[in-house]
Amino acid sequence: RLSRRVEVRLSALGRRWGLMSEEAFRAAMEGMLEEFGFKVMGRLTLRDEWGVVDPEEPGALYEYDLCIAKDGREWVVEVKAHVSWEDVAILKRKARLYERCRGVRPLVAVVSPFVDEEARRKAEKAGFKVFTYEEEGEGF
């Protein structure tokens, strides 16, 4: 029983650390990008009136971690502790919603220390930029 309690607390600490790390990364990126001349829209929330992301949930709200613009192009940056193929599928639909709401097809970037190989393949096939940790010697 004690072992289970320790496991639960460590898991909660790990989740909290992940959320805090994501937030710190977003804040740092916003500051740097502004210095490089990007218009930083920060977090953005859009309402999906049409069910683009989930046809069973028209009217649902979707958050975009970091939205930036420069030279007439807009970027959506998804920051996650771990990315699976399901995350990429949802992000593809969120990009379509962004385009429908804002009238601009966004460029999409995924930033995560852990990206499943299948997720990476799907993201790159969709034209997304993937920024992740690479084992030493593999490069970016």
Buried (B, 14 or more C-beta within 10 A) or exposed (E): EEEEEEEEEEEEEEEEEBEEEBEEBBEEBBEEBEEEEBEBBEEBEBEBEEBBBEEEEEEBEBEBBBBBBEEEEBBBBBBBBEBBBEBBEBBBBBBBBBBBBBEEBBBBBBBBBEBBEEBBBBBEEBEBEBBBEEEEEEEE
